[in-house]
Every structure is written in structure tokens, then in C-alpha cells.
Amino acid sequence: MHCLIIENDKNTVKTIKTVGNDFSEISFDEIKEDQEIALNVILKSKPEIVFINLDSANINFLEFLFDMIQCIEDKPYFITLSASKEKAFDSYKYDFSDFLLKPLSELSIRKSILKYQKKHSQKPVETICLKSYKDYQYLNVDDILYLRADNNTTDFYMADGRIIGAYKTLKVFENSLPQTFLRIHKSYIVNVNRISRIHYGKSICLINNEYKIPFTKTFIKNIDIINANLSKDALITLN
């Protein structure tokens, strides 16, 4: 695991690295507060954690974040640093993951890293089993894009292009799949994590920027739930 420190103050960097020595699974690198260099290093090395000085006069954070999200899909876990409590609002506004007040204590750094580890602890792969007579198929739920009803059967559309049929109705899977799957149409259940666009005007969802899935007013509450969750997790929202 890689952690990047964007900070000019040597004592702050030293304190972070001192605590970091207790986390053998994390490697720590440091760079100066330079917007172009910082963006290039993040895009190149894709660190999981980034400590960054929110007081830096050398970084336009709105521009910095906008450029970053144009190029990478998964944002790092940003831990912002500031000598001012008022900057906590800026950290929240930019949807950074955590805020630490300077001068840093070892406890605050340790707690922040542990919070990251707890949030990103590896979860077991979830599978579902489709049984037909003596034939058993095990599907990774993360690889399911959406489900489509076909009379009294259901087709599973997979990320690798396969279409797998199951001899059960869509209603059965609606009640048994994880919460990341929601019904948006009498004939469709979608994997929320695969939605890339919601167009209310045309009543369609886009899956993986490719598959157009219609939704209806009957399930508009589910669409609103999906939209709210995706908006909450977005790094930044621009009008």
C-alpha cells in the first residue's frame, strides 16, 4: 500500500513517517507542495492514501481535484492537514476523507490511518449460485451488470459479455440479491455500483457507459436512492 505526503514542513512529514513505521504494509513517500508535480505523481503512482497541506498557497484545490477526477476512476483517501480549524469546512466542501489539525499528534495520525484501514478492509467475494438440475453456476455479484426478466425466467448480463439464464422470476432475485442491486423497472434489476449515468428526462440509466436501461415512475424512489448515494460518493459535483 502506498501513501503520499504533500507537505513542505519537515517536522510534519517526520511525524507522519514516525507513525507510519508502525504500519509495515504501507510505504510512505513525500513531495513538495507543487500542484503540477503532485497531480503527476498521483496519476502515475496511484497512492491509496494522500496526506496534503490544505494551507498550501501553491495548490488550487478546486482545479487540482477537477483535473484529477478527469483522469482516474478511484480517488485516493485524502487526509488534509491545516493549522486552522476553519479549514475543516474546506475539507468537507471538497469531500476529503479526513481532517487533522496542526501541530499533528501521533495519536491523530494513527487514528486516521486506522480509520482508512477499517473502511477499506477486504471483504470476501460474494457469489450467488444458479442451480438447474445437477448444474451449478457460481456468479461473482460484482461482475453482474444487470438482470432482465424473460417471461418466467431471468437473464444475467455479465461484465465479460456473457448472458446467463436462470429458471426463476425476477421477483425471486429482487428479494435475495445484496442491497447493491435495485429494481428500476418491471423487467430490470441493476447493479448500483455499475451505474455511470442517470438521465431523468429520458428515464434511462447507463451501465458501464454502454448499456441503456429504462426505469419507470413505479420505481422512481429506487432511482432517487441510487442518485443520492452516487452523488454522496462523488469527489466533486459540477453544474
C-alpha positions as CSV (number, residue, x, y, z in Angstrom):
1,M,0.0,0.0,0.0
2,H,1.3,3.4,-1.0
3,C,0.9,6.7,1.0
4,L,1.9,10.1,-0.5
5,I,2.7,13.1,1.7
6,I,2.3,16.5,0.0
7,E,3.8,18.9,2.6
8,N,6.7,21.3,2.8
9,D,7.1,21.3,6.6
10,K,9.8,18.8,7.5
11,N,8.6,18.3,11.1
12,T,5.1,17.4,9.9
13,V,6.5,14.9,7.4
14,K,8.7,13.4,10.1
15,T,5.8,13.0,12.5
16,I,3.7,11.2,9.8
17,K,6.5,8.9,8.9
18,T,7.3,8.1,12.5
19,V,3.8,6.8,13.0
20,G,4.0,5.2,9.6
21,N,6.8,3.0,10.7
22,D,4.3,1.1,12.8
23,F,2.4,0.1,9.6
24,S,4.7,-2.2,7.8
25,E,2.2,-2.8,5.0
26,I,2.3,1.0,4.0
27,S,5.1,2.7,2.2
28,F,5.5,6.5,2.6
29,D,6.8,9.0,0.0
30,E,6.9,12.7,0.2
31,I,6.9,15.6,-2.3
32,K,6.8,19.3,-2.1
33,E,3.7,21.4,-2.4
34,D,3.6,21.9,-6.2
35,Q,0.2,21.4,-8.0
36,E,1.6,20.0,-11.2
37,I,4.1,17.7,-9.6
38,A,1.5,16.5,-7.1
39,L,-1.0,15.7,-9.8
40,N,1.5,13.9,-11.9
41,V,2.7,11.7,-9.0
42,I,-0.8,10.8,-8.1
43,L,-1.7,9.9,-11.6
44,K,1.5,7.9,-12.0
45,S,1.8,6.0,-8.7
46,K,-1.9,5.9,-7.7
47,P,-1.4,6.1,-3.9
48,E,-4.2,4.8,-1.7
49,I,-3.6,7.5,0.9
50,V,-2.6,11.1,0.4
51,F,-1.7,13.5,3.3
52,I,-2.0,17.0,1.9
53,N,-1.4,20.5,3.3
54,L,-4.7,22.4,2.9
55,D,-2.9,25.7,3.8
56,S,-0.7,25.4,0.7
57,A,-0.6,28.6,-1.4
58,N,0.8,26.5,-4.3
59,I,-2.2,24.4,-4.9
60,N,-5.6,25.5,-6.3
61,F,-7.6,22.7,-4.8
62,L,-10.7,23.1,-7.0
63,E,-8.6,23.0,-10.1
64,F,-6.4,20.2,-8.7
65,L,-9.4,17.9,-7.9
66,F,-11.2,18.7,-11.2
67,D,-8.1,17.7,-13.2
68,M,-7.6,14.5,-11.1
69,I,-11.1,13.2,-11.5
70,Q,-10.9,13.6,-15.2
71,C,-8.1,11.0,-15.3
72,I,-8.7,8.4,-12.6
73,E,-11.7,6.4,-11.5
74,D,-10.9,5.7,-7.9
75,K,-9.9,8.7,-5.8
76,P,-7.2,8.3,-3.1
77,Y,-8.1,8.6,0.6
78,F,-7.3,12.3,1.2
79,I,-6.2,13.3,4.8
80,T,-6.0,17.1,4.9
81,L,-3.7,19.0,7.2
82,S,-4.2,22.6,8.4
83,A,-3.2,24.9,11.2
84,S,-6.7,26.4,11.2
85,K,-9.9,24.8,12.5
86,E,-11.8,26.9,9.9
87,K,-10.2,24.9,7.1
88,A,-12.2,21.8,8.3
89,F,-15.1,23.3,6.3
90,D,-13.0,23.4,3.2
91,S,-12.0,19.8,3.7
92,Y,-15.7,18.9,4.0
93,K,-16.6,21.0,0.9
94,Y,-14.0,19.2,-1.2
95,D,-15.2,15.9,0.1
96,F,-11.9,14.9,1.5
97,S,-11.8,11.8,3.8
98,D,-10.3,13.2,7.0
99,F,-9.0,16.4,8.5
100,L,-6.1,16.7,11.0
101,L,-5.3,19.9,12.9
102,K,-1.7,21.0,13.2
103,P,0.5,20.6,15.1
104,L,-0.1,16.9,14.4
105,S,-0.1,14.4,17.2
106,E,0.9,10.7,16.8
107,L,-2.5,9.7,18.1
108,S,-4.4,11.7,15.5
109,I,-2.3,10.3,12.6
110,R,-2.6,6.8,13.9
111,K,-6.4,7.1,14.3
112,S,-6.7,8.5,10.7
113,I,-4.7,5.6,9.2
114,L,-6.7,3.0,11.2
115,K,-10.0,4.6,10.0
116,Y,-8.8,4.1,6.4
117,Q,-7.9,0.5,7.1
118,K,-11.3,-0.2,8.7
119,K,-13.1,1.5,5.8
120,H,-11.1,-0.4,3.2
121,S,-10.8,-3.8,4.9
122,Q,-11.0,-6.5,2.3
123,K,-14.4,-8.1,2.0
124,P,-15.0,-11.6,1.0
125,V,-16.1,-12.1,-2.6
126,E,-19.9,-12.6,-2.7
127,T,-21.3,-15.1,-5.1
128,I,-24.7,-16.5,-6.0
129,C,-25.4,-20.0,-7.1
130,L,-27.7,-20.7,-10.0
131,K,-28.9,-24.3,-9.9
132,S,-30.5,-26.2,-12.7
133,Y,-30.9,-29.9,-12.2
134,K,-27.3,-31.1,-11.4
135,D,-25.7,-28.0,-13.0
136,Y,-24.4,-25.4,-10.5
137,Q,-23.2,-22.0,-11.7
138,Y,-21.5,-19.6,-9.3
139,L,-21.5,-15.9,-10.2
140,N,-19.5,-13.1,-8.6
141,V,-22.1,-10.5,-7.8
142,D,-19.7,-7.7,-8.6
143,D,-19.5,-9.0,-12.2
144,I,-23.2,-8.8,-12.7
145,L,-24.2,-5.7,-14.6
146,Y,-28.0,-6.1,-14.6
147,L,-30.8,-8.7,-14.6
148,R,-33.6,-8.8,-17.2
149,A,-36.9,-10.6,-16.9
150,D,-37.7,-13.0,-19.8
151,N,-41.2,-14.4,-19.1
152,N,-40.8,-16.6,-16.0
153,T,-37.0,-16.8,-16.4
154,T,-34.2,-14.2,-15.7
155,D,-31.2,-13.3,-17.8
156,F,-28.0,-12.2,-16.0
157,Y,-25.9,-9.8,-18.1
158,M,-22.2,-10.1,-17.0
159,A,-19.3,-7.7,-17.3
160,D,-17.4,-10.1,-19.6
161,G,-20.3,-10.1,-22.1
162,R,-21.9,-13.4,-21.1
163,I,-25.7,-13.7,-20.8
164,I,-26.6,-16.4,-18.3
165,G,-30.2,-17.7,-17.9
166,A,-31.8,-18.7,-14.7
167,Y,-35.1,-20.5,-14.3
168,K,-36.6,-18.2,-11.7
169,T,-38.5,-15.0,-11.9
170,L,-37.0,-11.5,-11.4
171,K,-39.0,-11.2,-8.1
172,V,-37.1,-14.1,-6.6
173,F,-33.7,-12.3,-7.2
174,E,-35.1,-9.0,-6.1
175,N,-35.6,-10.4,-2.7
176,S,-32.3,-12.4,-2.4
177,L,-29.6,-10.2,-4.0
178,P,-27.5,-7.8,-1.9
179,Q,-28.6,-4.2,-1.3
180,T,-26.4,-3.0,-4.2
181,F,-29.0,-4.4,-6.6
182,L,-32.2,-2.4,-7.0
183,R,-35.2,-2.9,-9.3
184,I,-35.9,0.1,-11.5
185,H,-38.4,-1.4,-14.0
186,K,-40.7,-4.3,-14.0
187,S,-38.2,-6.1,-16.3
188,Y,-34.9,-4.9,-14.8
189,I,-32.7,-5.0,-11.7
190,V,-29.4,-3.1,-11.9
191,N,-26.1,-3.3,-10.0
192,V,-25.9,0.1,-8.5
193,N,-22.1,0.0,-8.5
194,R,-22.1,-0.3,-12.3
195,I,-24.3,2.8,-13.0
196,S,-22.4,5.6,-14.8
197,R,-25.3,7.9,-15.6
198,I,-28.9,8.7,-14.7
199,H,-31.0,10.7,-17.2
200,Y,-34.3,11.6,-15.6
201,G,-35.5,13.3,-18.7
202,K,-35.2,10.2,-20.9
203,S,-35.9,7.8,-18.0
204,I,-32.8,5.7,-18.6
205,C,-29.7,4.6,-16.6
206,L,-26.4,3.9,-18.3
207,I,-24.5,0.9,-17.1
208,N,-20.7,0.9,-17.7
209,N,-21.2,3.9,-20.1
210,E,-22.7,1.3,-22.6
211,Y,-26.0,-0.3,-21.7
212,K,-29.1,1.8,-21.6
213,I,-31.6,0.5,-19.1
214,P,-35.0,2.1,-18.8
215,F,-36.7,3.0,-15.5
216,T,-40.3,3.8,-14.7
217,K,-42.2,6.0,-12.2
218,T,-43.2,2.9,-10.3
219,F,-39.6,2.5,-9.1
220,I,-38.6,6.2,-9.1
221,K,-37.8,6.0,-5.3
222,N,-35.1,3.5,-6.1
223,I,-33.7,5.8,-8.7
224,D,-33.6,8.6,-6.2
225,I,-31.8,6.4,-3.7
226,I,-29.2,5.4,-6.3
227,N,-28.7,9.0,-7.4
228,A,-28.3,10.2,-3.8
229,N,-25.7,7.5,-3.0
230,L,-23.7,8.1,-6.1
231,S,-23.8,11.9,-5.6
232,K,-22.6,11.4,-2.0
233,D,-19.6,9.3,-3.1
234,A,-18.6,11.6,-5.9
235,L,-15.4,13.5,-5.3
236,I,-16.9,16.8,-6.6
237,T,-20.2,17.8,-8.3
238,L,-20.1,20.4,-11.0
239,N,-23.1,22.2,-12.6
